[in-house]
Amino acid sequence: MTVAGRALLWLLPLLVLAFLFGVSAGHDWAGPTRLAQALGGAGDLRARLLLEWRLPRVLAAAAVGSLLGLGGAIFQGVFRNPLAEPYLLGSAGGAAIGATVALLVPLGLPSALALGGLSFAGAWGATLLVLAVARGAGARDAAGLLLAGVAVAAMLGAIRSFLMLALSDESVSLQLVLSWTLGGIQTPTWAGLAWLTGLSALAVGLSLMLAHGLDLLGLGEDQAEAFGLETDRFIGRAILIGAAVVALAVAYGGLVAFVGLTAPHIARWWVGPRHRGVLPVSAGIGAVLVVVGDGLARALLPPAEIPLGLVTAAAGGPFFLMLLRQRMRA
């Protein structure tokens, strides 16, 4: 069995433990016995809340975490930079604009549909805009894309701030927008969860198709082309797939910090640099991190809920300080 296969086997019990913690955690703690009773058909209010709210939320958190792990691994591979993160090319700014419009403008649509749809469209559209700006400027390498991403992200941030000032009034609290930008899992219906699960599985499949090209790209663009990789076309395709993966995560989880940055690092420590192993292991680690983080967000300050992005940032900061210390020693 490969190293990646063994890592995935180790991840299974970690996922189960994270799932049990996520289902149990909250203002009203519910142990495995309560979950078994709810799954067995218990009809009391607590059982219904477990089945209709907490269980779909935990499964959605696992999907969001796996998508963030995948997105981070793709972008770090494309840019050959371990500090690249999923929101690198303006997807965070675009998603924030979509969420701002959904939260502050009465659109006549169900709130969950408007928020998720516009967040996805904003994140995906922002990445397409970055690609168009970079191509229009004649920049076809990773450095040019990064510069275009920085410029577009700055403009999108200004647009979002303007929209918040222009669209808010006394009847609409800007705290809704702020809460979304700090991250938080949207609890889906079971039908919505089925869509999220299917799209997440598709994202994993598409990401694995990039593995060999990402390995070649890690040798440098000249070497990759010598091995037959059309780097310009591959980079564009990989960025679009990565952007779609991140946009889906943003639609259901808001802007969750550090997960897409941390999960690929842990995966590479565990299975090495080959992306055939890094991609699925990053997805599994991301799922564990977000499920545990979401459980802590619900349980640390009851009955209030801490934004998920604050929990992941508080945990991710020390991780990267440790990483910096190891690099300085090396």
N, C-alpha and C positions, 0 to 999 in steps of 0.2 A: 504494500500500500504506500502511496506517495505521502510526502510530508503534509501536503494540503489535505489529503483525505483523512489523515490522522487528526489534523487540526479541526476539520469539520466534525469528526466524531466527538472530539472533546467539547466542541461548541454546543452540541446537542443538550447535554445535561445543564450547561450554563444557561441555555435558552429556556429550558424547563424551569430552572430555579428562578430566573428573572421573571418568567411568566407567572409563577405562583406568587412571587413577591408583588408584582404589578396588580394582580387580581385582588390580593389581600390588602394592599396599602390603601389608605384613605382616611377620611374623617371617621368612618365606621369600618374598622378592620374586620375582614372576613377571611377565616382560615380555609384550608383545603376542604375541611368537612362541610362548611357552608357552601362552597363551590360545588361539591359533589351533590349536595342536596338540591341546589338550584338546577344543576344539569339533570337531576333525576326527576324533576317536575314539581318541586315545591312551589306553592302558589302564593306565598306571603310576599309582602312588599320588598323586603330585602333581597329575596331570591330574584324577583323581577328586575330590580335595579342592577343586580349582578349580571343578569343575562342581557338586558337591554341597554345598559350604559357602560358598566365597567369592563366587561369582557370584550365588546367591540372596540372600546378605547385602547385596551392593552394590545389587541391584535393590530390595530391601526398604528400604534406606537412602534411595534416591531417592524411593520412595513416601512414607516417613515425612516426609522433608523437604518434599515438595510439599504434604502435608496440613498441616504446621505453617505453611508460608507462606500457604496458603489460610485457615486458621483465624485467623492474625494479621491478615490483611487484612479478614476479615469483622468481627472484634471491633473493630478500629480504626475501621472504617466505621460500625458500629452506635453506638459510644460517641463518635464524632467526636473521638477522642483518639489522637494518634500514639504515646502511651506505653502504650496498651492492648495486652495480650499474650494468647496463647491460653488461659492458665491463670487468667484473671482471675476467673471466676465459680465457683471452687471445684473445678474439674475436676482440678487437680493433687492436692488433698487427698483427693478421692474415689477417684482412681486409686491413690493411695498406700495407702489403706485396703484396696482390693481386692487390690493386690499383696502387702501384708503378710499378709493371710489366706491367699492362694495359696501364699506361701513358707513360712509358719510352721505351717499347719494341714494335716495329712494328709487330703486330700480323696478319694483314690482315683482321681484323674483324671490324664491325662498332664500333666506340668508346664507344657508350652507352652500347652496348652488352658486350664488353670486360670489361669495368669498372665495370658494375653491376655484371656480372657473376663471375669475378675473385674476387671481393670484397666479394661476398656471399660465394664463395668457401673457401676463406682464413679465414673468420670469423667462418664458420662452421667447417672447418678442424682444426683450432686452438683449438676449444673446444673439438673435438674428441681426439686430441693429449693430452690435459690436462687430460681427463678421462683415456686414456690409460696409461699415466705416473703415475697417482695416483693409478690405479689398479695394475700396475706393481710393484709399491713400497709397495703394501699392504695397502694403505690408502683408507679407504672406508667411512670415516666420512666427514663432511663438512670442518673441519679444515684441513684435508689432501688435499682435493680438492683445498682449498684456497692456500696452500703452493705450490702445483703443478702449479696452475694458475700463481702465482707470478714468479716462475722459468721459465715457458714457455714464459710468457710475456716479461721477460728480454731478453731471447734468440731471440725472434721474433723481438724485437726492435733493437737488434744488427744486425740481418740479413737485416732488412729494411734499416738501415743506410749504410750497406755495398753495398746493391743493388743500392741505390741512388748515391753512389760514383762511383760504377763500371759502371752503365748504362747511366749516364748522360753525355752529351757532350755540345758543344757550341750551337748546333741546338735545344736542348731540355732544357727547363727551369724547374728547380726544383721547381719553384713557383707553377706549376700545382699540384705537389704532396703535397706541403705545404697547398695549398688552399683546396685540398680535405680533408686532415686530420683535418682542422679547421671546416669542415662541410659545407654543401650546398646542397639544394634540386636539384636533377636532374630532369629536365622537361621531362616527358615521352610523347610518342605519346598516342593517345586515346586507341589504342590497348594495349600498355604497361600499361596504367592506368587501363584497365579492368583486366589484369593479377594481378596487384598490389592489386586492390580492392578485387578480389576473394581470393587471398592468405592471405590478411589481415583478411577477414571474417573467413577463415579456422583457422588462428592463434587464433582468439578470441574464436572460438569453442573448439579448443584443450586446450587452457589455462583454460577455465571454467571447463573442465574435471579434472583439477588438484586442484580445489578449496578445496574440502573436504580433500584431502591428505595434502595440505599445512596447513589447520587448525589443523589437527592432529599433524603434524610435529612441529607446534608452541608450543605444549605441552612438547616437548622433544622427542628424539628418543625412549627412553625406554617406555614412555607412549604411543607414537604412535604405537609401536609394540604390546603393550598390547591391543590396540583397533583393532588389526588385520592388520595394515599397514606394508607391507614389505618395510622397509625404504630404504635399499640399492637399490632395484630395482626402487622404486618410485623416489628417489633422482636422479638416473641416467636418468630416463625418463623425469623428470621435467627439468633437466639441458639441455638435448638435445632439448626439445621443446622450452625452453627459448632461447637457442643459435640460433635455426632456426629463431625465431621471431626477434632477434636482428640482425642476418645476413641479413635478408630481409630489415630491416630498414637501415642498413649500405649501402646496395647495392644502395639504392635510395637517401640517405641523407648524406653519409659520417659519420664522427665521431662528433655527436652533443652532446655537454656536458650538464650535469646536468638534462636534461629532465627526463631520466629514474630514476634518483635519487629523483627528486622533486615530480613528479606526484603521486607516491604511498604514500608519506607522506601526501600530501593534501587529497588524497582519504581516508586514514585511519582517519584523523581528521574529515572528513565529514561523513563517513558511519560506522566507527568502524573497528575492526580487521578482521572480517569474509571475506574470500577471494571471496566468491560468489558475494559480492558487491565491494570489493577493486579492483578486476581485471577489470571489465568493466568501472568503474568510473576512474581508472587510465588511461585506454585507452582514454576515453573522455577528461580528463584533459590534457594528453599528446598531443592530437590533437589540442586543443585550444592553448597550449603553442607554439607548433612548427609553426602553421599557423600565429599567431601573430608575433612570432620571425622572421619568413621568410619575412613577410611584412615589419617589421622594418629594416631588413637587406637590403631590396631593396630601402627603402625610406629615410634612415637617411643621406646618403652621395651620392646623385645623382651627376653624372650618374654612379659612382662606386657602387659596391655591397659589403657590409661588410660580411665576412664569418658568417654563421648562428651560428656556435659554439661559436664565440666571443660574440654574442648577448645573447645567452642562458647562457653562463658562467657569463657575467656581471650581469644578473638578478639572477642567481642561487646562486652566492657567498653571497650577502646580505641575501638571504633567509636562508642559512645555518648558517650564523652568528646569525640571529634571533633565529633559532632553538637551537643553542648552548647556547644562553643567557637564553632561557626558561628552558633548561635542568639544567643549573647551578643554577637557582632560585629554581627549584624543588628539 
